């Protein structure tokens, strides 16, 4: 009897291995990616579930990754000064991963952090971090992402225009 059950399990595994998984739609794939990114923030960046930014529908917004969404929702916490910011403050900057933060702290201790080129050498995504950090009081880059003029169509909201808007 046990042998028949084991054979049945093996056959089921073989059958499922032969079946191609159903592809996710673009929205489903993006939603899955955002959930993975949010989990990463919770486990490796010290975020709490209450800090994540959710849309009106209670889901993570799909427009931007959760870290960038949080940064845009908390403009009072930026820009962060690279020469004095704590590890926790640096970890919340879009474009800074845990390894880049450790490299920034080590380089800062040696006093050799001079410009955006130095950040690139440390593995920082300077384009993403631009507008969120300063170095010796000077803003590094510009904030590439700004609040949208209109709300995302993915949120299910409709735009209202007067009839003469596009004349």
N, C-alpha and C positions, 0 to 999 in steps of 0.2 A: 504494500500500500504506500509506504514512504517513497519507494522508488518511483511509483506512478506519479506522485505529487511533485517530486523533483523533476521528473521528465516534463510534466506539464508546465512547470515554472520556466525551465530551459526553453521550451517551445514558445512560450509567451514572450520571453525576452527576445528570441530570434525574430519572431513576428513583429514585435514593436521596433526592433532595430532596422528591419527592412522598410518600415513605413517612414516616409519623410515627414518631419514635423510640419504642422500647418504654419505657413508664414504669417507673421503678425502684420497688421495694417500699419501704416506710417504712424498714426496716432497711438496705437497700442505699443509700438516699438519705442516711441518717444516717451510715453508714460512709464514704461519699464525702465528706460534709461534714467529718467528723473528720480524714480524710486531708488535705484541703485546709488545714484549720486547723493540723495538725501541720507541713505543708510551710511554711506561713507562719511558724511559730515558728522553724523551722530557717533560713529565708532572711532574716527581718527582725528577729528578736528575739535572735539569738545562741545559741539552744539547740543542743545536739548531739543526734544520734540516740540516744546512750546515756542522755541525760537524760529522754527521753520515757518516760512510764509506760505499761506494757503490762499487759494482763490475763494471767491464768494460761494462756489459750489462745494467747498471743503476739500478740493483736490490740489495737488501741487501745480502751480502754473507751468505750462509747457514752453512758454516763450523763451525763458532763460533757465540756466541751471540753478539749483536751489541756493548755492552760495552767492551767486551774482544777484539773484532775486532778494536775498536777505540784505546784501550790501546796499542795493538800491532802496530798500524799505527802511534803512537805518542811516540816512545821510549825515546825521549828527556825529556819527562815529568815525567819519572820514573827512579829510585825508589823514592817514596815519604817518607819523614821522619815523622814518626808517632808523634814525640814529638813537631813538629813545624808546620806541614801542616795545611792549612786552611780547613774549612768545605767543600768548593768547591773542593779542591784538593782530599780530602779523598773520596768524593762521586764519584769520577771518577775511583777509584781503583776497579778492578774486585774482587768480593767477599765481598765488603762492600755495604750493603744496608743502607737506611736512618736511620733505628733504630740502626744499628751497629755503624754508624758514630756518632750519638748522644751519644751512650754509650762510645765510644772511647774518645770523647771530655770531657765527665764528668769524666771518669776515669783518663784521662791525667791531668785534673785540680787538682785532688787529689794526683797526682804523683805516682800512684800505677800501672802503666803500665810497666811490666817488661819483658815479653817474649811472645812467641806464645801461650802458655797455657792460659795466661790472655786474649788474643784475642779470643780464642775459647770460653771462658766463657762469652764473650760479644756478641757472636752470629756471629762472623766473620768466613767466609769460608776460613780458613787459606791456604788450598791447592790452592784455586783460587787466593788468594792475594799474594802468595809466588812469590818472584822475583819482585814484584811491590812496596814493602814497606821495609823500614829499621826502626829499633828501636835502637836509640842511635848509629847510624852509622853502625849497623850490619844488613846485608840483612836477612830478615826472609824468609826462604825457598828458593826454586829455581823456576824459571819460568817454569811451567809444560808444557806450550804451546810454541812451537817455530815455526818460519816461516816454512812452508812446503817445502820440497825439490822440489816437483813438484806441479804445479797448480792443483786445484781441477778439476776432470773430470766433475763435475756439471757445471763448468763455460763454458763448450763446447770447451775448448782448447785441442788440441792433443799434445801428447808428441812425441818428435823426438829423436831417438837414432840411433847411427851408427850401422852398421851390427855386428861389433865386440864387442859391449858393454857387452854382457852377455856371453862371452866365458869363 
